[in-house]
Amino acid sequence: MRRSHWFWLVLCLLVPAASAQPPPFGGALNAPRFNCVVTNNAATILTAVGGQCVAPAAGMSLHITSVTASASVISSVTADNYFSLKSGTGAVCVTGTAVVWNAYTLALAPVHALFPTAIKVAPASDLCWMHAAAGSKHLTITGYIAP
């Protein structure tokens, strides 16, 4: 082969095609991102996360890529005495409520969960959370908004 053919062959093998590029970790290319933070110092019934974690526009869903949860008290197996992230509609996710994520925590030991395949929340649904034990609690949720 001629030198120019070798040059082009090597160049084609070294430069990946644009369509072969994967989307960024945990999300669709150019999707709007969200970051929701909740801090609470009381026993919590089902409560809206609020902020950027409210229901997106029609036909769009929240896609959760990570959750970090910590509490000053240990979780227990008693109903709702552990972190529970739920979705639903209505004032505080009272309609169509579905469990999205649960975690048991030790006192003052955060749980951090990364989801390479995002957890898709039902379209037009808000995020709510619950941890009925007394004590301080902190929750951070990140992700993106897409169909």
N, C-alpha and C positions, 0 to 999 in steps of 0.2 A: 504494500500500500504506500501511497505517497504520504509525505509528512503532513500535509494539510488534512488528509482524511483521519490520520491518527489524532491530530489536534482536536478536530470536531468530535470524534468518538469519545476521547477523554473528557472534553468539556461537557458533553451530554450526560455522561455518567456522574460527573461531579456536581452539577447544578440540578437540584430537584425541580420537578414541575410545580408550578404555582398551585395546581389543584391538589397536590399531594400534601400540602401543609395542613396539619391538624388545627382545629380551633384551639384557643387558649384553654388551659386547665379549667374544668368546671363550668364551662359556659359556651354559649353561642357567640360567634364572632360579632363584635360591636353591640352586644345586648346591653341594655341599661342594667347597672349593678345596684344592689341595695345592701345596707348595713343597719341592722336594728339592735339597739342596746336597751335592756331593761334592768333596773335596780330596784329592789323592793325590800322593805324591812318588816313585813307583816305576813301573817298567814294569807295565802293567796287562793281565792276561788278562781274559776275560769275567767281570765282577764285578757283583753285585747292587747297585743304587743304594741300596736300603733306605729307611729313614725312612718318609715318607708315600707313597712310590712302590712299595709292595708291592701285590700283587693285592687289589683291593677285594672286597666281598661278592659272592656268586654273582649272576650276571646284570648286574653293574656293570662298567664299563670306565674306565680312565684316559683322559682327553682332554687332550692336550698343547697348550697355547696359546703357550708360548715356551720356547726353549732358549738358554742362553748358555754358550759353551765357550771356554776359553783354556788355553794350554800354554806352557811355557818353551822348548819345542823346536818346530821347524817340522814340519808333517805331511809325509809322503811317500806315494807311491803304493804302497809295499810293503804287503802285506796287513796290516790292522789297525794301521798306524802313523798313523792319523788317528782323530778322534772318531767313534765309531759307537755309536749308541743302539739297543738291541735289546729285544725282548720275548720272553717265553717262560715256561715253568713249570719246576719242579724247583729244585734248590739254587741254581743260577746261570743260569737261563734255558736249560738244556741240552735241554729238550724243547720242540718246537714253536717253535724260535727263528726270529724274523723281524726283519729290519732295519726300524727305525722312522725313523731320521734319521742322516745322515752329514754331516761337515764337514771340510774341510781348513783348517788354520790356519797362520798365520805365527807365528814365535816371539814371544811376549808381545803378540799382537794378537788380542783376543777376537772371536769370531763370535757375533752375536746374531740369532736368527731368531724372528719373530713369525708366528703362524699364525692369520689371521682365521677360517679354517675349521679347527677343531682336528683334530689327528691322533688318531684313535681307536685305542687299543691293544686287542687282542683281549680279550674278557671273561676274568676270572680269571687274567690274566697279570701277571707282575712286569716291572719295567724293569731292564735291565742295561746296562752300558757297557763300551767297550774303547778303549784307545789305548796300543798296545804300546811306543811310543818311551819312552826314559828321560826323566826330567825331571818338573817339577811340573805338575800339571793341575788345573783347576777346572771344575766343571760345575754349572749351576743349571737346574732344570726346573720349570715351573709349569703349572697347568691345573686341571681340575675332574673330579669323579667323577659319572658319569651312566650310564644304560643304553646 
